């Protein structure tokens, strides 16, 4: 099996860690860590965005961030309970 994908080029530079964290915080997301990996939780929508490292967010000339390969996951049940608990500890 083979898979061919096409991704348009995005002009910009890798966003700094500070820029990424500030963007998510100013947008209402709660930062948390699990196993050394940083993720962000939206408690209103019960969604987590992970894999938010510098290689996956490009800072464009207009100041916006372009996502490349982020993981977006809706949460429920025990997983939601766990993330809510971890976020309470970090806030």
N, C-alpha and C positions, 0 to 999 in steps of 0.2 A: 504494500500500500504506500502511496506517496501523497503528500499534501503540499500544494503550492499556495502560498499566500502573497498578498501584495500589501505593503504598508507605505503610504505616502511619506515623503521626507518632511520633517518638522524642523524649521529653523529656530535655533535657540541654543541655550547652554543647559547643562544639568543644573537643576535647582539646588540651592544649598539646603542642608538639613534644617537650618534655622528658618529658611523661607517656607519649606514644606510644613514644618510644625506650626508656624505662624498662620499659614493659609488655612489649615484644618481647624486650628483653635478659633480663629476669627469667623469661621463658617459654622461654629457650634459643635464641632466634633470633639470627643474626649480622647486624648492620647493614652495608650496603655502599652505595656510590654508583656510578652509571653515568650519564654525561651530566648530572650535576647533580641527578639524581633519586635519592631514598632508597628502598631496598628491604630486605627482610629474608629471610634464607636459613635454612632448617631442614635441616641436613646429614644428620640421621637419615632424614628422609622425602624428601630431595632435592626440596624445594618452595620456591618463592620467592613472597613476598607483596609486591606493589608498589602504587603509587598510595596510599601511606599518609600523605597530607597531612591537615591539620587539618579540612578540609571533609568527609573521608571517615570520620572516627572521632569519635563523640559520647561525651563523658564523662557518664554517667548518675548520678543521685543516689546510687546504691548503690556508686559507684566503679568499676563495670565500663565497658568501652568497647564501644560498639555500632558494628559495621562497616556502612558504607553502600554503598560501591562499590569495594571492593578487588579487585585482580587476583590470583588464585591460580593458579600455574602449576607443574605438575610438570616437572622437568628431567631430561634424559638426554643422552648423547652429548657433542658439542662444547660445547653450551650449559652443561651441568653442569660440564664441565671448566673453562670460562671463569669461571663464578661461584665455583667452589671456589678458583681461582687468585686472583681479586679479593678474596675473603674472607680468604685467607691473608695478603695484603698489608696488609689493614686491621686484622688482629688482632695 
